Amino acid sequence: MANHYVKKEEYSTTDVAVVMLPFPAHGHMGPLLNFTSRLVSAATISLYFAGTSREIRRTMDRAHGWDPSSAANIHFHEFPTTPSLLPNTTILVGGIKQMRDPVYTFVKQLSTQYRRVVVVYDYLMSYLVQDINHHSIQNSEAYRFHAMSDCFSFCFHHKISTTDQPDDHDQLPPEAAEILKVTPSLDDCFDDLEFYRMVEGATKVFSGDIYNSNRKVEPLFLDLLEKRKVGGAEKVWALGPFIPVSVPGIRVSRTRHESLDWLDKQEPDSVVFVAFGTAVSISDKQIREIALGLERSEQKFIWVLRDADNDDSNANEGTKLSRLPLGFEDRVKERGMVVRDWAPQLEILGHSATGGFLSHCGWNSCWEGISHGLAMATWPFAFDNPSNAVFVTKVLKIGVEVLDWKHREEIVSADTVEKALRTLMASEEGEKIRKRAKELGNTVKQSLMESGNEMDLFIAHITR
């Protein structure tokens, strides 16, 4: 994987170990694994990626562009199996609580072998590190890792906090106050806040915050998080985006996917990529409306039509054809492609023929679209998606809205899909949006190329 942050020879500290504690969901494990790869490229530090065997296996299966097991200084430590991310909050909370003692024991063991042990843990795993502090393990430090956007993190902490008062809005910059007003309540985005309140109530013993963000993209919200010292953080680093970095001349996937051959035949910036992530299932009725909207829009497209991830990746393979309107694929075969399983999303987004991205607005997907300079059509489903959609359309102004969150219980009509895609890809308004998106993408790429950035400072800090 390419690295544009620091030269490896600048940091060669073998007496420091870094332990990564991800949250057991792909949207969280992926960014932390990519952060791990950057540290490996930048410094000779022993890294331990810790989790259950099932989640480690699934994460390695999805590692793009590099083989984590091939790096000599990356070690995978498996804890006893606990439940994965499940709808049942009670099971999830119970599983995480069971890992608290094993995590402490593991870090304590490493502390006898290294001068310093640095624990980087997903914010949602805060409960696990309450025992890891200078009092219990003197040569340890813990840093919270935020896989979400700064915009969402700011809104989340503000809304879940019991100390913030409604009139605090008056002390905020107008743009931030407005975003707080238009982003939905947490109850509207999370089925059960019990787990998140447990996380927020966990002991605030940590040395700093690491955000999956970039000062060129979220300067306002990062500045607010720093000034408010959310959760008590003294040090804040914006080290993102934590997505796989494309290496010129090297394909991310081992074999060339048929969608890329199809894109080669299309005009530049003419194709919309439609994908809703790995955790979203869409009803048959909604699938038919999407199909009709794509057809009526007369825009070129690649549509990834798959179910949410489960243990049996082929469980619903036989039903996917029947979900589409009769004859749909024949009618659109000259300008559209339906992919029913995995697709090389990064390569598709980075292809010169791709000009737009219809997305569920998970933060990883947002970053992938932003980094490739793509305008977006926003269709949030849950969790941080609605806040990210607001950020993309209202703050960055690089997207159009497909789903209004207030109407999330309703089926999005084919007419709505058609209108959004025509606006994004074939209108004067869309042209301005696409121009802003390209400019932002170039800004992000330039920021990653600059030397002397925050990754240097972070590595220097933990290896001091």
ZAFISE-463272 format. One line per field, with one value per residue (C-alpha): residue number from 1; residue in three letters; chain; x, y, z. Coordinates in nm, 2 decimals. Example, Ala and Ser with C-alpha at 12.3 -4.5 7.8 and 13.67 -1.06 7.14 Angstrom:
<recs>
guba: 1/2
vexke: ALA/SER
rovo: A/A
xx: 1.23/1.37
yy: -0.45/-0.11
zz: 0.78/0.71
</recs>
This chain:
<recs>
guba: 1/2/3/4/5/6/7/8/9/10/11/12/13/14/15/16/17/18/19/20/21/22/23/24/25/26/27/28/29/30/31/32/33/34/35/36/37/38/39/40/41/42/43/44/45/46/47/48/49/50/51/52/53/54/55/56/57/58/59/60/61/62/63/64/65/66/67/68/69/70/71/72/73/74/75/76/77/78/79/80/81/82/83/84/85/86/87/88/89/90/91/92/93/94/95/96/97/98/99/100/101/102/103/104/105/106/107/108/109/110/111/112/113/114/115/116/117/118/119/120/121/122/123/124/125/126/127/128/129/130/131/132/133/134/135/136/137/138/139/140/141/142/143/144/145/146/147/148/149/150/151/152/153/154/155/156/157/158/159/160/161/162/163/164/165/166/167/168/169/170/171/172/173/174/175/176/177/178/179/180/181/182/183/184/185/186/187/188/189/190/191/192/193/194/195/196/197/198/199/200/201/202/203/204/205/206/207/208/209/210/211/212/213/214/215/216/217/218/219/220/221/222/223/224/225/226/227/228/229/230/231/232/233/234/235/236/237/238/239/240/241/242/243/244/245/246/247/248/249/250/251/252/253/254/255/256/257/258/259/260/261/262/263/264/265/266/267/268/269/270/271/272/273/274/275/276/277/278/279/280/281/282/283/284/285/286/287/288/289/290/291/292/293/294/295/296/297/298/299/300/301/302/303/304/305/306/307/308/309/310/311/312/313/314/315/316/317/318/319/320/321/322/323/324/325/326/327/328/329/330/331/332/333/334/335/336/337/338/339/340/341/342/343/344/345/346/347/348/349/350/351/352/353/354/355/356/357/358/359/360/361/362/363/364/365/366/367/368/369/370/371/372/373/374/375/376/377/378/379/380/381/382/383/384/385/386/387/388/389/390/391/392/393/394/395/396/397/398/399/400/401/402/403/404/405/406/407/408/409/410/411/412/413/414/415/416/417/418/419/420/421/422/423/424/425/426/427/428/429/430/431/432/433/434/435/436/437/438/439/440/441/442/443/444/445/446/447/448/449/450/451/452/453/454/455/456/457/458/459/460/461/462/463/464
vexke: MET/ALA/ASN/HIS/TYR/VAL/LYS/LYS/GLU/GLU/TYR/SER/THR/THR/ASP/VAL/ALA/VAL/VAL/MET/LEU/PRO/PHE/PRO/ALA/HIS/GLY/HIS/MET/GLY/PRO/LEU/LEU/ASN/PHE/THR/SER/ARG/LEU/VAL/SER/ALA/ALA/THR/ILE/SER/LEU/TYR/PHE/ALA/GLY/THR/SER/ARG/GLU/ILE/ARG/ARG/THR/MET/ASP/ARG/ALA/HIS/GLY/TRP/ASP/PRO/SER/SER/ALA/ALA/ASN/ILE/HIS/PHE/HIS/GLU/PHE/PRO/THR/THR/PRO/SER/LEU/LEU/PRO/ASN/THR/THR/ILE/LEU/VAL/GLY/GLY/ILE/LYS/GLN/MET/ARG/ASP/PRO/VAL/TYR/THR/PHE/VAL/LYS/GLN/LEU/SER/THR/GLN/TYR/ARG/ARG/VAL/VAL/VAL/VAL/TYR/ASP/TYR/LEU/MET/SER/TYR/LEU/VAL/GLN/ASP/ILE/ASN/HIS/HIS/SER/ILE/GLN/ASN/SER/GLU/ALA/TYR/ARG/PHE/HIS/ALA/MET/SER/ASP/CYS/PHE/SER/PHE/CYS/PHE/HIS/HIS/LYS/ILE/SER/THR/THR/ASP/GLN/PRO/ASP/ASP/HIS/ASP/GLN/LEU/PRO/PRO/GLU/ALA/ALA/GLU/ILE/LEU/LYS/VAL/THR/PRO/SER/LEU/ASP/ASP/CYS/PHE/ASP/ASP/LEU/GLU/PHE/TYR/ARG/MET/VAL/GLU/GLY/ALA/THR/LYS/VAL/PHE/SER/GLY/ASP/ILE/TYR/ASN/SER/ASN/ARG/LYS/VAL/GLU/PRO/LEU/PHE/LEU/ASP/LEU/LEU/GLU/LYS/ARG/LYS/VAL/GLY/GLY/ALA/GLU/LYS/VAL/TRP/ALA/LEU/GLY/PRO/PHE/ILE/PRO/VAL/SER/VAL/PRO/GLY/ILE/ARG/VAL/SER/ARG/THR/ARG/HIS/GLU/SER/LEU/ASP/TRP/LEU/ASP/LYS/GLN/GLU/PRO/ASP/SER/VAL/VAL/PHE/VAL/ALA/PHE/GLY/THR/ALA/VAL/SER/ILE/SER/ASP/LYS/GLN/ILE/ARG/GLU/ILE/ALA/LEU/GLY/LEU/GLU/ARG/SER/GLU/GLN/LYS/PHE/ILE/TRP/VAL/LEU/ARG/ASP/ALA/ASP/ASN/ASP/ASP/SER/ASN/ALA/ASN/GLU/GLY/THR/LYS/LEU/SER/ARG/LEU/PRO/LEU/GLY/PHE/GLU/ASP/ARG/VAL/LYS/GLU/ARG/GLY/MET/VAL/VAL/ARG/ASP/TRP/ALA/PRO/GLN/LEU/GLU/ILE/LEU/GLY/HIS/SER/ALA/THR/GLY/GLY/PHE/LEU/SER/HIS/CYS/GLY/TRP/ASN/SER/CYS/TRP/GLU/GLY/ILE/SER/HIS/GLY/LEU/ALA/MET/ALA/THR/TRP/PRO/PHE/ALA/PHE/ASP/ASN/PRO/SER/ASN/ALA/VAL/PHE/VAL/THR/LYS/VAL/LEU/LYS/ILE/GLY/VAL/GLU/VAL/LEU/ASP/TRP/LYS/HIS/ARG/GLU/GLU/ILE/VAL/SER/ALA/ASP/THR/VAL/GLU/LYS/ALA/LEU/ARG/THR/LEU/MET/ALA/SER/GLU/GLU/GLY/GLU/LYS/ILE/ARG/LYS/ARG/ALA/LYS/GLU/LEU/GLY/ASN/THR/VAL/LYS/GLN/SER/LEU/MET/GLU/SER/GLY/ASN/GLU/MET/ASP/LEU/PHE/ILE/ALA/HIS/ILE/THR/ARG
rovo: A/A/A/A/A/A/A/A/A/A/A/A/A/A/A/A/A/A/A/A/A/A/A/A/A/A/A/A/A/A/A/A/A/A/A/A/A/A/A/A/A/A/A/A/A/A/A/A/A/A/A/A/A/A/A/A/A/A/A/A/A/A/A/A/A/A/A/A/A/A/A/A/A/A/A/A/A/A/A/A/A/A/A/A/A/A/A/A/A/A/A/A/A/A/A/A/A/A/A/A/A/A/A/A/A/A/A/A/A/A/A/A/A/A/A/A/A/A/A/A/A/A/A/A/A/A/A/A/A/A/A/A/A/A/A/A/A/A/A/A/A/A/A/A/A/A/A/A/A/A/A/A/A/A/A/A/A/A/A/A/A/A/A/A/A/A/A/A/A/A/A/A/A/A/A/A/A/A/A/A/A/A/A/A/A/A/A/A/A/A/A/A/A/A/A/A/A/A/A/A/A/A/A/A/A/A/A/A/A/A/A/A/A/A/A/A/A/A/A/A/A/A/A/A/A/A/A/A/A/A/A/A/A/A/A/A/A/A/A/A/A/A/A/A/A/A/A/A/A/A/A/A/A/A/A/A/A/A/A/A/A/A/A/A/A/A/A/A/A/A/A/A/A/A/A/A/A/A/A/A/A/A/A/A/A/A/A/A/A/A/A/A/A/A/A/A/A/A/A/A/A/A/A/A/A/A/A/A/A/A/A/A/A/A/A/A/A/A/A/A/A/A/A/A/A/A/A/A/A/A/A/A/A/A/A/A/A/A/A/A/A/A/A/A/A/A/A/A/A/A/A/A/A/A/A/A/A/A/A/A/A/A/A/A/A/A/A/A/A/A/A/A/A/A/A/A/A/A/A/A/A/A/A/A/A/A/A/A/A/A/A/A/A/A/A/A/A/A/A/A/A/A/A/A/A/A/A/A/A/A/A/A/A/A/A/A/A/A/A/A/A/A/A/A/A/A/A/A/A/A/A/A/A/A/A/A/A/A/A/A/A/A/A/A/A/A/A/A/A/A/A/A/A/A/A/A/A/A/A/A/A/A/A/A
xx: 0.00/0.13/0.22/0.24/0.30/0.64/0.96/1.00/1.35/1.25/1.09/1.26/1.14/1.13/1.06/0.70/0.40/0.07/-0.25/-0.55/-0.89/-1.16/-1.53/-1.68/-1.84/-1.68/-1.74/-1.52/-1.27/-1.18/-1.06/-0.86/-0.69/-0.60/-0.47/-0.26/-0.12/-0.01/0.17/0.35/0.46/0.57/0.76/0.92/0.67/0.52/0.15/-0.11/-0.45/-0.67/-1.02/-1.22/-1.10/-1.42/-1.39/-1.01/-1.08/-1.35/-1.14/-0.84/-1.07/-1.16/-0.81/-0.76/-0.43/-0.21/-0.17/-0.17/-0.02/0.28/0.41/0.66/0.57/0.19/0.06/-0.30/-0.41/-0.74/-0.96/-1.22/-1.52/-1.79/-2.11/-2.06/-2.25/-2.61/-2.95/-2.99/-2.82/-2.82/-2.61/-2.37/-2.32/-2.27/-2.02/-1.81/-1.81/-1.67/-1.37/-1.27/-1.05/-0.88/-0.79/-0.64/-0.44/-0.30/-0.19/-0.04/0.16/0.29/0.38/0.66/0.81/0.80/0.90/0.56/0.23/0.00/-0.37/-0.57/-0.93/-1.25/-1.46/-1.74/-1.50/-1.44/-1.57/-1.28/-1.00/-1.12/-0.86/-0.58/-0.43/-0.11/-0.22/-0.28/-0.02/0.23/0.39/0.06/-0.14/-0.48/-0.62/-0.97/-1.02/-1.33/-1.43/-1.71/-1.70/-1.62/-1.96/-2.13/-1.90/-1.97/-2.35/-2.35/-2.16/-2.37/-2.70/-2.61/-2.44/-2.63/-2.42/-2.49/-2.79/-3.02/-2.89/-2.54/-2.64/-2.61/-2.24/-2.17/-2.08/-2.40/-2.32/-2.26/-2.58/-2.78/-2.63/-2.73/-3.09/-3.12/-2.95/-3.20/-3.22/-3.02/-3.35/-3.44/-3.11/-3.04/-3.28/-3.16/-2.93/-2.85/-2.52/-2.41/-2.50/-2.28/-2.00/-2.04/-2.04/-1.72/-1.43/-1.26/-0.90/-0.72/-0.44/-0.61/-0.85/-0.77/-1.03/-1.10/-1.11/-0.90/-0.86/-0.92/-1.27/-1.40/-1.21/-1.51/-1.62/-1.26/-1.20/-1.51/-1.41/-1.07/-1.20/-1.47/-1.23/-1.51/-1.48/-1.18/-0.93/-0.61/-0.47/-0.65/-0.53/-0.71/-0.53/-0.78/-0.91/-0.86/-0.94/-0.71/-0.48/-0.46/-0.12/-0.07/-0.02/-0.14/-0.49/-0.66/-0.82/-0.62/-0.82/-0.99/-1.36/-1.60/-1.74/-1.40/-1.40/-1.75/-1.64/-1.35/-1.60/-1.79/-1.73/-1.56/-1.77/-2.08/-2.16/-2.34/-2.22/-2.50/-2.41/-2.55/-2.27/-2.24/-2.50/-2.81/-3.09/-3.35/-3.71/-3.82/-4.06/-3.79/-3.55/-3.82/-3.86/-3.48/-3.46/-3.74/-3.58/-3.25/-3.42/-3.62/-3.33/-3.15/-2.82/-2.55/-2.50/-2.34/-2.57/-2.44/-2.75/-2.67/-2.80/-2.64/-2.34/-2.41/-2.22/-2.36/-2.26/-2.47/-2.78/-2.99/-2.82/-3.11/-3.36/-3.18/-3.29/-3.66/-3.65/-3.59/-3.88/-3.94/-3.71/-3.52/-3.17/-3.25/-3.39/-3.09/-2.81/-2.66/-2.61/-2.63/-2.48/-2.62/-2.36/-2.51/-2.21/-1.89/-1.76/-1.43/-1.58/-1.26/-1.15/-1.50/-1.51/-1.16/-1.23/-1.24/-1.59/-1.75/-1.90/-2.15/-2.21/-2.55/-2.47/-2.61/-2.37/-2.17/-1.86/-1.62/-1.82/-1.84/-1.46/-1.42/-1.64/-1.49/-1.13/-1.21/-1.38/-1.73/-2.06/-2.31/-2.68/-2.75/-2.98/-2.92/-3.04/-2.93/-2.68/-2.45/-2.58/-2.84/-2.58/-2.33/-2.59/-2.66/-2.28/-2.24/-2.54/-2.55/-2.19/-1.97/-2.24/-2.13/-2.45/-2.82/-3.08/-3.26/-3.41/-3.54/-3.48/-3.82/-3.98/-3.75/-4.04/-4.18/-4.08/-3.87/-4.05/-3.90/-3.98/-3.77/-3.47/-3.50/-3.52/-3.21/-3.00/-3.10/-3.02/-2.68/-2.57/-2.76/-2.84/-2.68/-2.71/-2.55/-2.26/-2.18/-2.20/-1.97/-1.72/-1.71/-1.67/-1.37/-1.21/-1.25/-1.11/-0.80/-0.77/-0.78/-0.52/-0.29/-0.33/-0.22/0.09/0.21/0.49/0.51/0.14/-0.03/0.08/0.44/0.34/0.14/0.42/0.67/0.44/0.39/0.75/0.89
yy: 0.00/0.34/0.57/0.95/1.04/0.97/0.80/0.46/0.53/0.83/0.62/0.29/0.22/-0.15/-0.10/0.04/-0.18/-0.07/-0.27/-0.21/-0.29/-0.27/-0.27/-0.60/-0.44/-0.41/-0.03/0.00/-0.28/-0.17/0.19/0.06/-0.20/0.06/0.28/-0.02/-0.05/0.31/0.27/-0.04/0.16/0.45/0.30/-0.01/-0.07/-0.40/-0.39/-0.62/-0.63/-0.79/-0.94/-1.26/-1.52/-1.47/-1.10/-1.11/-1.36/-1.15/-0.83/-1.00/-1.13/-0.77/-0.62/-0.44/-0.40/-0.56/-0.88/-0.80/-1.14/-1.07/-0.78/-0.92/-0.66/-0.72/-0.98/-1.10/-1.18/-1.37/-1.33/-1.59/-1.58/-1.33/-1.24/-1.02/-0.71/-0.82/-0.64/-0.76/-0.50/-0.72/-0.98/-0.72/-0.55/-0.89/-1.00/-0.69/-0.70/-1.05/-0.92/-0.67/-0.90/-1.07/-0.73/-0.62/-0.94/-0.91/-0.55/-0.63/-0.91/-0.68/-0.42/-0.65/-0.68/-0.32/0.02/0.15/-0.01/0.21/0.09/0.24/0.13/0.20/0.45/0.20/-0.03/0.22/-0.02/-0.26/-0.02/0.12/-0.09/0.03/0.35/0.48/0.35/-0.01/-0.04/0.24/0.22/0.21/0.48/0.46/0.65/0.66/0.59/0.74/0.56/0.82/1.17/1.47/1.61/1.30/1.28/1.64/1.60/1.26/1.38/1.70/1.51/1.22/1.43/1.51/1.82/2.02/2.25/2.36/2.72/2.59/2.63/3.01/2.96/2.77/2.90/2.95/2.67/2.42/2.52/2.48/2.13/2.03/2.14/1.96/1.63/1.38/1.28/0.97/0.79/0.82/0.67/0.40/0.12/0.11/0.37/0.15/0.03/0.38/0.53/0.26/0.36/0.73/0.65/0.45/0.59/0.86/0.74/0.80/1.01/1.15/1.11/0.99/1.09/0.93/1.28/1.55/1.91/2.01/1.84/1.90/2.20/2.34/2.03/1.92/2.26/2.24/1.89/2.02/2.33/2.15/1.86/1.61/1.33/1.51/1.45/1.66/1.57/1.53/1.40/1.40/1.13/1.02/0.92/0.56/0.40/0.19/0.41/0.34/0.26/0.37/0.07/-0.18/-0.32/-0.35/-0.69/-0.99/-1.04/-0.77/-0.76/-0.75/-0.42/-0.25/-0.39/-0.24/0.10/0.11/0.14/0.43/0.81/1.00/1.10/0.93/0.65/0.64/0.38/0.25/0.07/0.06/-0.10/-0.44/-0.40/-0.29/-0.52/-0.36/-0.49/-0.64/-0.35/-0.09/-0.28/-0.26/0.12/0.17/-0.03/0.17/0.49/0.39/0.30/0.62/0.84/0.73/0.75/0.49/0.29/0.00/-0.12/-0.36/-0.56/-0.78/-0.86/-0.76/-0.97/-1.30/-1.62/-1.78/-1.54/-1.74/-1.77/-1.55/-1.59/-1.76/-1.49/-1.18/-1.22/-1.24/-0.90/-0.70/-0.59/-0.84/-0.76/-0.49/-0.61/-0.66/-0.31/-0.14/-0.37/-0.10/0.15/-0.04/-0.33/-0.52/-0.69/-0.94/-1.01/-0.84/-0.55/-0.37/-0.05/0.15/0.07/0.15/0.48/0.56/0.48/0.78/0.68/0.71/1.05/1.00/0.78/0.68/0.58/0.49/0.74/0.52/0.73/0.49/0.51/0.89/0.91/0.69/0.91/1.23/1.11/1.02/1.36/1.22/1.39/1.19/1.11/1.05/0.77/0.71/0.40/0.41/0.50/0.79/0.78/1.06/1.30/1.21/1.28/1.63/1.69/1.59/1.79/2.10/2.15/2.02/2.08/1.79/1.59/1.57/1.41/1.10/1.01/1.27/1.11/1.23/0.99/0.70/0.46/0.52/0.36/0.59/0.61/0.55/0.92/1.03/0.82/0.94/1.30/1.28/1.11/1.35/1.64/1.50/1.39/1.60/1.94/2.28/2.23/1.89/2.03/2.28/2.00/1.77/2.06/2.12/1.74/1.73/2.03/1.87/1.54/1.72/1.90/1.58/1.41/1.71/1.71/1.34/1.43/1.70/1.63/1.73/1.64/1.50/1.14/1.24/1.41/1.12/0.87/1.10/1.13/0.76/0.68/0.96
zz: 0.00/-0.08/0.20/0.17/0.53/0.66/0.55/0.72/0.82/1.02/1.29/1.39/1.74/1.83/2.20/2.14/2.08/1.94/2.01/1.79/1.94/1.66/1.71/1.55/1.24/0.90/0.88/1.19/1.14/0.79/0.88/1.18/0.96/0.71/0.98/1.09/0.74/0.74/1.07/0.94/0.63/0.84/1.14/1.27/1.55/1.66/1.59/1.74/1.57/1.83/1.80/1.78/1.52/1.32/1.29/1.22/0.94/0.78/0.80/0.64/0.36/0.29/0.31/-0.02/-0.19/0.07/0.27/0.64/0.73/0.51/0.73/0.98/1.25/1.24/1.48/1.50/1.85/1.89/2.20/2.30/2.05/2.15/1.96/1.66/1.59/1.63/1.64/2.00/2.21/2.52/2.34/2.20/2.54/2.71/2.46/2.49/2.86/2.85/2.67/2.93/3.14/2.84/2.70/3.03/3.06/2.71/2.75/3.09/2.93/2.66/2.91/3.04/2.70/2.57/2.69/2.61/2.50/2.30/2.28/2.00/2.05/1.87/2.06/2.08/2.27/2.55/2.81/2.75/2.83/3.16/3.34/3.12/3.26/3.41/3.76/3.66/3.38/3.41/3.07/2.88/2.69/2.54/2.24/2.12/1.75/1.58/1.26/1.21/1.07/1.28/1.20/1.33/1.63/1.73/1.69/1.87/2.17/2.19/2.17/2.40/2.66/2.99/3.05/2.73/2.75/2.47/2.49/2.41/2.05/2.10/2.17/1.85/1.51/1.30/1.06/1.35/1.53/1.21/1.15/1.50/1.42/1.09/1.19/1.33/1.70/1.81/1.88/1.52/1.40/1.66/1.76/2.12/2.28/2.58/2.44/2.33/2.67/2.82/2.59/2.68/3.05/3.04/3.23/3.04/3.08/2.76/2.61/2.30/2.01/1.65/1.39/1.06/0.92/0.74/0.83/0.46/0.47/0.82/0.97/1.15/1.34/1.41/1.56/1.77/1.90/1.99/2.17/2.36/2.45/2.40/2.65/2.81/2.53/2.55/2.22/1.89/1.56/1.22/1.03/0.77/0.53/0.65/0.32/0.10/-0.11/-0.48/-0.61/-0.98/-1.20/-0.94/-0.93/-0.59/-0.68/-0.79/-1.11/-1.33/-1.27/-1.56/-1.44/-1.51/-1.87/-1.91/-1.77/-2.02/-2.30/-2.14/-2.18/-1.89/-1.60/-1.75/-1.51/-1.17/-0.93/-0.71/-0.39/-0.04/0.17/0.34/0.61/0.42/0.29/0.07/0.02/-0.31/-0.36/-0.31/-0.55/-0.82/-0.77/-0.79/-1.11/-1.27/-1.16/-1.30/-1.63/-1.66/-1.57/-1.89/-1.71/-1.74/-1.42/-1.23/-0.96/-0.69/-0.59/-0.29/0.05/0.38/0.48/0.66/0.72/0.40/0.12/-0.13/0.09/-0.13/-0.47/-0.62/-0.53/-0.67/-1.03/-0.94/-0.75/-1.07/-1.30/-1.58/-1.87/-1.69/-1.76/-2.13/-2.16/-2.00/-2.12/-2.35/-2.06/-1.73/-1.54/-1.24/-1.01/-0.78/-0.55/-0.45/-0.67/-0.67/-0.53/-0.50/-0.86/-0.99/-0.81/-0.93/-1.29/-1.53/-1.66/-1.31/-1.25/-0.96/-0.66/-0.52/-0.16/0.18/0.32/0.55/0.63/0.46/0.14/0.18/0.21/-0.10/-0.30/-0.17/-0.23/-0.59/-0.65/-0.70/-0.66/-0.45/-0.44/-0.07/0.06/0.43/0.61/0.98/1.24/1.12/0.77/0.81/0.96/0.69/0.42/0.57/0.58/0.21/0.08/0.32/0.43/0.15/-0.11/-0.33/-0.34/-0.40/-0.17/-0.27/0.07/0.31/0.65/0.77/0.52/0.59/0.65/0.30/-0.02/-0.23/-0.57/-0.91/-0.99/-0.70/-0.80/-1.16/-1.06/-0.83/-1.09/-1.37/-1.13/-1.04/-1.39/-1.64/-1.51/-1.46/-1.08/-1.11/-1.31/-1.03/-0.77/-0.97/-1.02/-0.64/-0.58/-0.82/-0.65/-0.31/-0.43/-0.56/-0.23/-0.03/-0.26/-0.22/0.16/0.16/-0.04/0.19/0.42/0.79/0.85/1.16/1.10/1.16/1.48/1.60/1.54/1.70/2.00/2.07/2.01/2.22
</recs>
